Amino acid sequence: MSETVTANAGSAMVHDDPLAKLPQSGGKRVMLKAAILSLALLLQSISVTAAVVSSLKQDFPDASVMELQGFVTVPVLGNIIATLVGGRIAPIVGKKNLCIIGTLLCFIGGFLPMFVPILNGQTALRVLAGFGLGLIQPLSASLIVDCFKGKEADTLMGFQSSAVGLGATIISSCIAGVMTFDWHYFYFVYCLALVVMVIVMLFIPNAVNEIGRERKSADNAPKKRTKMPLSAYFGMILQIVFATGYGFYSINLSLAAEETGVITATEAATVITVVSISSLIGGLFFGLVKRFVGMWIGLLALGMNAAALLIWANTASMALWCVAGVLLGVGFCWFMPYVNLLVNEQTDPSISAQATSYAFFGNSVGSFIPSYVFAALGALTGMTSTWKSLNMGAVFLVICMVMVLALMLSTKAKANRAAAQAA
């Protein structure tokens, strides 16, 4: 009798486990992976629209520079808010449902401004797109951790980083093509969000909504929630420092090229293309490299990013600038999945989305402040050169290296103490 009860209990546990309901092999599992990775295609859909800012001035000649820049920067505020909110509501709403809501908001906030005749109205509506991206951003990584383990998760995390670069390439190429005849139609690129939404609806099983969802026990008491690990907060702070340093590249590289007097703005654009292509390709090898170096890949990635900024800041050779572009592209696409894995090392599905959202929140904050940090450091040090300011960016990345090294040494020391006590 007791054996029958035990067997029935075990069967019920398997039946209630949402992971057991996911496809375990074959084409359906491949499509599940593809659907999760498709979310990453949208993550750069706000930033790459910077290409149309100069064209906006044709329709809004009286707009200030700040108002024109706000078309790209203000939606980041929606992203920052959503990365905090999304992680908390994911276990309540359901992770698949939240992906659908996020992609729909991305489409609404990206496409509908086409019909708004006021620039500030367009910018305000685009905050919805930023909010939608903020909802799916942590899920694009946490769903990999939830649904896959070991080498499979490592490989997919690298692919996720490549998918971000692929999405940026697709969207920016479409915008460039549209701008050859009428830039006003660039809003149609946000139809990609509808395509991703349909892919999610068709190929991510409804069982994903149950992953991490809070349940009550047999005595109707709510299940005790897993405590957020310190690594999640560490990852958030690390991302703020990293994105601030990396942001010196984003805001100053083109200006730095002109300041060299040797490298042109067109050549700087070529370097940026090298960064994008390197990021796209490098992500494919993240899982392979991590198998050999483990979590030391984070330190390696940061070193590559710092080296790239130092090369740009202290040379005026196009060949060396392209080498730096490769280093930055590969370093970036290895660092991001490293952080996503780091913050989820001690989580379970009930808090994985929230832990990942902390990391993306840190990245969003860090991406928002580089221009202000540059101005503040310039006021303190007298450094106003956009070219030499890239050295400042490298300093932030070196600080990140020290933080990661300290964490790894601390973790190793704790493991050694635990082993000694066990012996």
C-alpha positions as CSV (number, residue, x, y, z in Angstrom):
1,M,0.0,0.0,0.0
2,S,2.8,2.4,1.0
3,E,4.6,1.6,-2.2
4,T,1.5,2.5,-4.2
5,V,1.1,5.8,-2.4
6,T,4.8,6.6,-3.0
7,A,4.5,5.8,-6.7
8,N,1.4,7.9,-7.0
9,A,3.1,10.8,-5.3
10,G,6.2,10.6,-7.5
11,S,3.9,10.5,-10.6
12,A,2.1,13.6,-9.4
13,M,5.4,15.4,-8.9
14,V,6.4,14.6,-12.4
15,H,3.0,15.6,-13.7
16,D,3.2,19.0,-11.8
17,D,6.7,19.7,-13.0
18,P,6.4,22.2,-15.9
19,L,9.8,21.3,-17.2
20,A,8.7,17.7,-17.7
21,K,6.0,19.1,-20.0
22,L,8.5,20.8,-22.3
23,P,9.7,18.9,-25.5
24,Q,12.8,16.9,-24.6
25,S,14.0,16.2,-28.1
26,G,13.3,16.5,-31.8
27,G,12.0,19.4,-33.8
28,K,9.8,20.8,-31.1
29,R,12.7,21.3,-28.8
30,V,14.7,23.0,-31.5
31,M,11.8,25.3,-32.1
32,L,11.5,26.0,-28.4
33,K,15.2,27.1,-28.4
34,A,14.6,29.2,-31.6
35,A,11.5,30.9,-30.0
36,I,13.4,31.9,-26.9
37,L,16.4,33.2,-28.9
38,S,14.0,35.2,-31.2
39,L,13.3,37.5,-28.2
40,A,16.9,38.7,-28.3
41,L,16.3,39.9,-31.9
42,L,14.4,42.9,-30.5
43,L,16.7,44.0,-27.7
44,Q,18.5,46.6,-29.8
45,S,15.4,47.9,-31.7
46,I,15.4,51.2,-29.8
47,S,19.1,52.1,-29.9
48,V,19.6,51.3,-33.6
49,T,17.0,53.9,-34.6
50,A,19.6,56.6,-33.8
51,A,20.2,56.5,-37.5
52,V,17.0,58.5,-38.2
53,V,17.6,61.3,-35.7
54,S,19.1,63.6,-38.3
55,S,16.2,62.9,-40.6
56,L,13.7,63.8,-37.9
57,K,15.1,67.3,-38.0
58,Q,13.6,67.7,-41.5
59,D,10.1,67.3,-40.1
60,F,10.8,69.1,-36.8
61,P,13.3,71.9,-37.7
62,D,12.5,73.8,-34.5
63,A,13.2,70.9,-32.2
64,S,16.3,71.2,-30.0
65,V,19.2,68.7,-30.1
66,M,18.0,67.3,-26.8
67,E,14.5,66.7,-28.1
68,L,15.9,64.9,-31.1
69,Q,18.2,62.8,-29.0
70,G,15.3,62.1,-26.7
71,F,13.7,60.1,-29.5
72,V,16.3,57.4,-28.7
73,T,17.2,58.1,-25.1
74,V,13.9,58.7,-23.4
75,P,12.5,55.2,-24.2
76,V,15.3,53.8,-22.1
77,L,13.4,55.1,-19.1
78,G,10.6,52.7,-19.9
79,N,13.2,49.9,-20.2
80,I,14.6,50.7,-16.8
81,I,11.2,50.6,-15.1
82,A,10.2,47.4,-16.8
83,T,13.3,45.5,-15.9
84,L,12.5,46.0,-12.3
85,V,8.8,45.4,-12.5
86,G,9.0,42.5,-15.0
87,G,11.1,40.2,-12.8
88,R,8.6,40.5,-10.0
89,I,5.4,39.9,-11.9
90,A,6.8,37.1,-14.2
91,P,5.9,34.3,-11.6
92,I,2.4,35.9,-11.3
93,V,1.5,36.6,-15.0
94,G,3.4,33.7,-16.4
95,K,6.7,34.0,-18.3
96,K,5.2,33.1,-21.8
97,N,2.4,35.6,-21.3
98,L,4.8,38.3,-20.3
99,C,6.8,37.6,-23.5
100,I,3.7,38.1,-25.5
101,I,2.8,41.3,-23.7
102,G,6.3,42.7,-24.1
103,T,6.5,42.0,-27.8
104,L,3.1,43.5,-28.3
105,L,4.0,46.7,-26.4
106,C,7.2,46.8,-28.5
107,F,5.2,46.8,-31.7
108,I,2.6,49.4,-30.4
109,G,5.3,51.8,-29.1
110,G,7.5,51.4,-32.1
111,F,5.0,51.4,-35.0
112,L,2.2,53.8,-33.9
113,P,4.4,56.9,-33.6
114,M,4.3,56.9,-37.4
115,F,0.8,58.4,-37.1
116,V,1.7,61.0,-34.4
117,P,2.4,64.5,-35.9
118,I,4.2,65.8,-32.7
119,L,7.8,64.8,-31.9
120,N,7.3,64.8,-28.2
121,G,4.2,62.7,-28.7
122,Q,6.2,60.2,-30.8
123,T,8.9,60.0,-28.1
124,A,6.3,59.5,-25.3
125,L,4.7,56.7,-27.2
126,R,8.1,55.1,-27.8
127,V,8.4,54.7,-24.0
128,L,5.9,51.9,-24.4
129,A,8.3,50.1,-26.8
130,G,11.1,50.6,-24.2
131,F,8.8,49.2,-21.5
132,G,8.0,46.2,-23.7
133,L,11.7,45.5,-24.3
134,G,12.3,45.8,-20.6
135,L,9.8,43.0,-19.9
136,I,11.3,40.6,-22.4
137,Q,15.0,41.5,-21.9
138,P,15.5,39.5,-18.6
139,L,13.3,36.7,-19.9
140,S,15.4,36.3,-23.1
141,A,18.2,35.1,-20.7
142,S,16.4,33.6,-17.7
143,L,14.2,31.3,-19.8
144,I,17.4,29.7,-21.1
145,V,18.5,29.1,-17.5
146,D,15.0,27.8,-16.6
147,C,14.6,25.4,-19.5
148,F,18.1,24.2,-20.2
149,K,21.1,23.0,-18.1
150,G,24.8,22.5,-18.4
151,K,26.5,22.7,-21.7
152,E,23.2,23.2,-23.5
153,A,22.5,26.3,-21.4
154,D,26.0,27.7,-21.9
155,T,25.8,27.2,-25.7
156,L,22.4,28.9,-25.9
157,M,23.5,31.8,-23.7
158,G,26.2,32.5,-26.3
159,F,23.7,32.2,-29.1
160,Q,21.5,34.6,-27.2
161,S,24.3,37.2,-27.3
162,S,24.7,36.6,-31.0
163,A,21.0,36.9,-31.6
164,V,21.2,40.4,-30.1
165,G,23.8,41.3,-32.7
166,L,21.8,39.6,-35.5
167,G,18.7,41.6,-34.6
168,A,20.6,44.9,-34.6
169,T,22.0,44.0,-38.0
170,I,18.6,43.1,-39.4
171,I,16.9,46.2,-38.1
172,S,19.7,48.6,-39.0
173,S,20.0,47.2,-42.5
174,C,16.2,47.5,-43.0
175,I,16.3,51.1,-41.8
176,A,19.2,51.9,-44.1
177,G,17.3,50.4,-47.0
178,V,14.1,52.3,-46.2
179,M,16.0,55.6,-45.8
180,T,17.2,55.4,-49.5
181,F,13.7,56.2,-50.7
182,D,11.6,57.6,-47.7
183,W,12.8,57.4,-44.1
184,H,9.2,57.9,-42.8
185,Y,8.6,54.2,-43.4
186,F,11.3,53.1,-41.0
187,Y,8.6,52.5,-38.4
188,F,7.6,49.3,-40.2
189,V,10.8,47.6,-38.9
190,Y,8.8,47.1,-35.6
191,C,6.6,44.6,-37.4
192,L,9.5,42.2,-36.5
193,A,8.0,42.4,-32.9
194,L,4.7,40.9,-34.3
195,V,6.7,38.1,-36.0
196,V,8.5,37.3,-32.7
197,M,5.2,37.4,-30.8
198,V,3.7,34.8,-33.2
199,I,6.8,32.6,-32.9
200,V,6.5,32.8,-29.1
201,M,2.8,31.9,-29.2
202,L,3.3,28.9,-31.5
203,F,6.5,27.4,-30.2
204,I,6.9,28.2,-26.5
205,P,4.5,25.7,-24.7
206,N,2.0,27.1,-22.2
207,A,3.8,25.0,-19.5
208,V,6.4,27.8,-19.5
209,N,3.8,30.0,-17.7
210,E,4.0,27.6,-14.8
211,I,7.8,27.8,-14.4
212,G,8.6,29.6,-11.2
213,R,4.9,30.3,-10.4
214,E,4.2,30.4,-6.7
215,R,2.1,27.5,-5.5
216,K,0.4,26.7,-2.2
217,S,1.2,23.5,-0.4
218,A,-1.3,20.8,0.7
219,D,-2.1,22.7,3.9
220,N,-2.9,25.8,1.8
221,A,0.2,27.7,3.0
222,P,2.2,29.6,0.4
223,K,5.5,28.1,-0.5
224,K,8.5,29.8,1.0
225,R,10.2,31.9,-1.7
226,T,13.9,31.5,-2.4
227,K,16.0,34.3,-1.0
228,M,17.7,36.5,-3.7
229,P,21.4,35.6,-3.7
230,L,24.1,38.2,-3.2
231,S,25.4,37.4,-6.7
232,A,22.3,39.1,-8.2
233,Y,23.0,42.4,-6.5
234,F,26.7,42.0,-7.4
235,G,25.8,41.5,-11.0
236,M,23.6,44.6,-11.0
237,I,26.5,46.8,-9.6
238,L,29.0,45.2,-12.0
239,Q,26.7,46.0,-14.9
240,I,26.4,49.6,-13.9
241,V,30.2,50.0,-13.8
242,F,30.6,48.0,-17.0
243,A,28.0,49.8,-19.0
244,T,29.3,53.2,-17.9
245,G,32.8,52.3,-19.2
246,Y,31.5,50.7,-22.3
247,G,29.3,53.7,-22.9
248,F,32.4,55.9,-23.6
249,Y,32.8,53.9,-26.8
250,S,29.1,54.4,-27.7
251,I,29.1,58.1,-27.3
252,N,32.6,59.1,-28.2
253,L,34.1,56.8,-30.9
254,S,32.9,58.7,-33.9
255,L,34.0,62.1,-32.4
256,A,37.3,60.5,-31.3
257,A,38.0,59.4,-34.9
258,E,37.6,62.9,-36.2
259,E,39.8,64.2,-33.4
260,T,42.7,62.0,-34.5
261,G,42.8,63.9,-37.7
262,V,43.7,60.6,-39.5
263,I,40.6,58.4,-39.1
264,T,37.4,59.7,-40.8
265,A,33.8,59.4,-39.5
266,T,33.2,56.9,-42.3
267,E,36.1,54.7,-41.2
268,A,34.7,55.0,-37.6
269,A,31.4,53.6,-38.9
270,T,33.4,50.7,-40.5
271,V,34.9,50.0,-37.1
272,I,31.5,49.9,-35.5
273,T,30.4,47.4,-38.1
274,V,33.5,45.3,-37.2
275,V,32.3,45.4,-33.6
276,S,28.8,44.2,-34.6
277,I,30.0,41.4,-36.8
278,S,32.6,40.3,-34.2
279,S,29.8,40.2,-31.5
280,L,27.6,38.2,-33.8
281,I,30.2,35.6,-34.5
282,G,31.9,35.6,-31.1
283,G,28.7,34.6,-29.3
284,L,28.6,31.3,-31.2
285,F,31.8,30.3,-29.4
286,F,30.9,31.4,-25.8
287,G,29.8,27.9,-24.8
288,L,32.9,26.3,-26.2
289,V,35.3,28.7,-24.5
290,K,33.5,28.5,-21.2
291,R,34.0,24.7,-21.1
292,F,37.8,25.3,-21.0
293,V,38.0,28.4,-18.8
294,G,34.8,28.2,-16.7
295,M,33.6,31.4,-15.1
296,W,37.1,33.0,-15.7
297,I,35.6,33.9,-19.1
298,G,34.1,37.0,-17.4
299,L,37.6,38.3,-16.5
300,L,38.8,37.5,-20.0
301,A,35.9,39.4,-21.6
302,L,36.5,42.4,-19.5
303,G,40.2,42.4,-20.3
304,M,39.4,42.4,-24.0
305,N,37.0,45.3,-23.6
306,A,39.5,47.3,-21.7
307,A,42.3,46.6,-24.2
308,A,40.0,47.8,-27.0
309,L,39.4,51.1,-25.4
310,L,43.1,51.6,-24.6
311,I,44.0,50.9,-28.3
312,W,41.5,53.4,-29.5
313,A,42.6,56.0,-27.0
314,N,46.3,55.8,-27.8
315,T,46.6,55.0,-31.5
316,A,45.5,56.5,-34.8
317,S,45.9,53.4,-37.1
318,M,42.8,52.1,-38.9
319,A,44.3,48.6,-38.8
320,L,44.7,48.7,-35.0
321,W,41.2,50.3,-34.6
322,C,39.7,47.3,-36.4
323,V,41.7,44.9,-34.2
324,A,40.2,46.8,-31.2
325,G,36.8,46.4,-32.8
326,V,37.2,42.7,-32.8
327,L,38.3,42.6,-29.2
328,L,35.4,44.8,-28.1
329,G,32.8,42.9,-30.1
330,V,33.9,39.4,-28.8
331,G,34.5,40.7,-25.3
332,F,31.0,42.2,-25.1
333,C,29.2,39.2,-26.4
334,W,31.1,37.0,-23.8
335,F,30.6,39.3,-20.9
336,M,26.8,39.6,-21.2
337,P,26.0,35.8,-21.0
338,Y,28.7,35.5,-18.2
339,V,26.7,38.0,-16.1
340,N,23.4,36.3,-16.9
341,L,24.9,33.0,-15.7
342,L,26.5,34.6,-12.7
343,V,23.3,36.1,-11.3
344,N,21.5,32.8,-11.7
345,E,24.1,30.5,-10.1
346,Q,22.1,30.2,-6.9
347,T,18.5,30.9,-8.1
348,D,15.5,28.7,-8.9
349,P,12.8,29.4,-11.5
350,S,10.7,31.4,-9.0
351,I,13.3,34.2,-8.9
352,S,15.4,33.7,-12.0
353,A,13.6,36.3,-14.0
354,Q,13.9,38.8,-11.2
355,A,17.6,38.1,-10.6
356,T,18.3,38.5,-14.4
357,S,16.2,41.7,-14.4
358,Y,18.6,43.2,-11.7
359,A,21.5,42.7,-14.1
360,F,19.7,44.3,-17.0
361,F,18.5,47.1,-14.8
362,G,22.2,47.8,-13.9
363,N,23.1,47.7,-17.6
364,S,20.2,50.1,-18.5
365,V,21.3,52.6,-15.8
366,G,24.9,52.3,-16.8
367,S,24.0,52.9,-20.5
368,F,22.0,56.0,-19.6
369,I,24.7,57.9,-17.6
370,P,28.0,57.9,-19.7
371,S,27.5,61.3,-21.2
372,Y,26.9,62.8,-17.7
373,V,29.9,60.9,-16.3
374,F,32.1,62.2,-19.1
375,A,31.0,65.7,-18.4
376,A,31.6,65.3,-14.6
377,L,35.0,63.8,-15.1
378,G,35.9,66.5,-17.6
379,A,34.9,69.2,-15.1
380,L,37.1,67.5,-12.4
381,T,40.1,66.6,-14.5
382,G,40.0,69.2,-17.3
383,M,39.9,66.3,-19.8
384,T,37.6,67.3,-22.6
385,S,39.1,65.2,-25.4
386,T,36.6,62.6,-26.7
387,W,39.6,60.7,-28.0
388,K,41.5,60.5,-24.8
389,S,38.4,60.0,-22.8
390,L,38.4,56.4,-24.0
391,N,41.1,55.9,-21.4
392,M,38.6,56.8,-18.7
393,G,36.2,54.1,-20.1
394,A,39.1,51.6,-19.8
395,V,39.5,52.5,-16.1
396,F,35.9,51.6,-15.4
397,L,36.4,48.2,-17.1
398,V,39.6,47.6,-15.0
399,I,37.5,48.3,-11.9
400,C,35.1,45.6,-13.1
401,M,38.0,43.2,-13.5
402,V,39.1,43.9,-9.9
403,M,35.5,43.3,-8.7
404,V,35.2,40.0,-10.6
405,L,38.6,38.8,-9.4
406,A,37.7,39.6,-5.8
407,L,34.5,37.7,-6.2
408,M,36.2,34.6,-7.6
409,L,38.9,34.6,-4.9
410,S,36.2,35.0,-2.2
411,T,34.1,32.2,-3.7
412,K,37.2,29.9,-3.9
413,A,38.1,30.7,-0.3
414,K,34.6,29.9,0.9
415,A,34.7,26.6,-1.0
416,N,38.1,25.7,0.6
417,R,36.8,26.4,4.1
418,A,33.7,24.3,3.5
419,A,35.8,21.5,2.2
420,A,38.1,21.7,5.3
421,Q,35.1,21.7,7.7
422,A,33.7,18.6,5.9
423,A,37.0,16.8,6.2
